[in-house]
Amino acid sequence: MKNPALSLWLSSANRAAGWWMGHAANAVRRQQRAALSAATKSATGAKPKRRRRPARKKA
């Protein structure tokens, strides 16, 4: 027999874990971007130019 309470608990735990993983990954990206920007600035004396992201294609 399946346990619906356990299923609900595991679903919410999985959702919370995904939320934390997403925020941790974004923090790592921000740190990498800041480190690269600082290295470029110290090497060239100028801040790197920001690139625009290409627009998404409509489906």
N, C-alpha and C positions, 0 to 999 in steps of 0.2 A: 504494500500500500504506500502511495506517495504521500509525502508530508508537505502540505501547502505552506505551512508556516516557515519551514526551512527553505522552501523555494523562494518565498518573498524575502526572507532575510538574505539569502545568497544573491538575489537580484539587486537588492539595495547595496550590499557590500561591493558587488561588481561595479555598480554605478559610481559609488564613492571612490573606488580604486581607479577607475578611468578618469574621474575628475582630477584626482591628485596627480596621476601620471601626466595628464595634459598640462597642468600647471607647472609641474617639474620640468617637462620638456620645453615649455616656453621660457622658463627661467634660464635654462641652459642656452637656448638660442640667444636670449638677450645678452648673457655674459659673453658668448662667443662673438657676437656682433660688436660689443663694446671693446673687447680685447683687440679685435681686428682693426677697429677704428683707431684705437690708441696706437697700435703698432704702425699703421699707415701714417698717422699724423706725426709720429716721432721720426719716421723714415723720410717723409717728404716735406714735412713742415706745414702741410695743408690737410684739412679734413677731407675724407673721400666724398665724392658726390653721390647723392642718393639716386638710385635708379628707380624708375617707375616700373611697376609691375604691368605686364601686358593685360589688357582687358580680357575678361573671360568670354569665350565664344558662347553664344546662345544656342541651346539645343533645338 
